[in-house]
Amino acid sequence: MNKRFLIALMMLLALVGAACGSDDDGGGDDATTTTEGVIDDEVSFTEEEQAVVDAFEESFTAEGEAAAATYAPDGALEAVLVAAAEAAAAQGGLETSAQVTAVTINGDVAEVTYDLLLAGTPVLPGMTGHTVMVDGEWKTHISSICTLLTAASGGTPPDACAGVEAPTA
């Protein structure tokens, strides 16, 4: 197993906590404005974009039941998340987080550009993920985990990610 893939697996322990999903797959039909943050030493977001940023970044740091509540749709990648959590636990886990650098909102779907951080240091910069509006709350779409695993493994998605696609507005 290559080193980047192992690092991604270890990072997923922090991302998924108990390796559970959430309640809904999101989607929606309301159109909203689309905006990107300004990237300098500081990133500036509108109030709605900040809600997306907060939800996305929380999904990388929440643990246990709280982690489960940050992802949508429910159970889409349970096998991948369980395997990732077990591999990461065997390595002692790592302090991971995400730093969002841009957000584009289109209805109930938001595309997020972020840097994946390991102990505060970018290890996978310029990643793309998605959040979806579920019952009035932004949740990180499980396709973001597939994107992360695919990047970490040199472009080959795990079998459990077959058919998982990024949400569209």
N, C-alpha and C positions, 0 to 999 in steps of 0.2 A: 504494500500500500504506500502510495507516495506521501511525502511529508505534508504537502498542502492539503490533501484530502484528510489526513489524520488531524491536522489543525482545525479544519472545518468541522470535523466530527466532534472534536473536543469543544469547540465554540458552541455547537448546537446544544450541549447540555445547558449552558447558561441561557440559550435562547428559548428552550422549550420546557425547562423545569421538569415537570412530571410527564412530559411527552404526550400531552392531550391537546385536543382541538377546541373550537368554540361552537356557538349555536347555529350560525347561518352562513350562507355563501354570499351574502351581500347582493350587489346589483341595485339598479334603480333607474329612474327615468328623469330625474331633475337635472337640468343643465346648470352648471355654475361657471364662474370665471376661471380662467387658467392663468397661473402666475408662477414665476420662478423666483427663488430667493437670490439675493445678491451675495456672491461669494467673495469675501475678503477675509479680514480677521474676524468679522462678525457677519452673520447671515440674518437678513431681515425677512420676516414672514408676516402675512396678513393673519388675522385672528383664526380664520378657518384653516389656513395652511399650518399654523402653529398647532392646532388640534391634531392634524395629520402627523406632524413631526413628533408630538408628544406620544401619540399612540404607537407609531413605528418604533421610536427609540425605546419605549417601555417594553416592547415585545422582545428586545434584546437583553433586558436586565431583570425582568420579572421572574419569579420562581414559583414552582408548585402550581397550585390552583390559579394563582394570579397570572401565570404564564399561559395557561390553557385559555383563559378568557381574552387573550390579546390576539388570537389567530382565528381566521375564517378560511375555508369552511371547515366544519366539524369533522374530524377523523380522516381527512383526505390523505394524509401521509403518516398515519400512525406507525406503520412498520418502519419507515425511515427514521422517524423521530425516536422511537424506542431503541433502535440499533445505534443511532447517534448518541443518545443519552448513555447507553451502556458503554460504548467505546470511550466517551468522554469521562465517565465515572472511573473507568479503569486507569485513566491518565491523571486523575485528581482534579479535573475541571480547569477552566481558565476564566479569567476576568475579561469578558467581552462586552462591547457596547457598539452602538452605531451612532454616527454623527451625520445627520441629514444636511445636505448641501443645497438641494433644490426640490421643489414640490410643484407638480402640475395637477390641478384638480379638474376633472371633467365629469360632472354629475356626481354619482355615488362611487366613483373610482378615482384614486389619486396615484400618480406615478411618483416615486420617490427616488432621488439619487442620493447615495450615502457612501460614507467610508466605513468599513468594518474595522473596529479598533480592538486590539489585544493589549490589555493593560495600558490603555490610552494611546497606543501607537498604531497608526493605520497599517493594516496588513493586507486588506483588499480594498483599495480606493476606487471610487467611481462606479460602485455597484448600483444596480437598478432593482427596485422592489415596488410592491404595490400595496395599497390599503384599500379597503372597501367599507362603505357605510352599512352597518348592520344595526338595526333597531336604534337608530339615532347616534351610534358611536362608530368611530373609525377603528378598524381592526386590520392588522397586517395579514395580507392574503398569503396562503400557504405556498403559492408559486414563488414567493420571495425566498423560501428555504430551498426550493429546487434550483433557483438561479444561483444561490450561494454554493450549494453542493456541486453543481455543474461547473462553476468557475474554479472551485477548489480542486476538482478532479481532472483538470486539464480539458474540460469541454464535454465530458461524457456524463450525461445525467444518470442518476441511479434508476434502477428498474421501477421503483415505486413512484418515480416522477413521470413515467410514461402517461401521456394524456393530460397531464396537469398544464394548464395554460394560464397565462396572465389574464386577469379580468379586463373586460372592455366596457366602456360606458354605454 
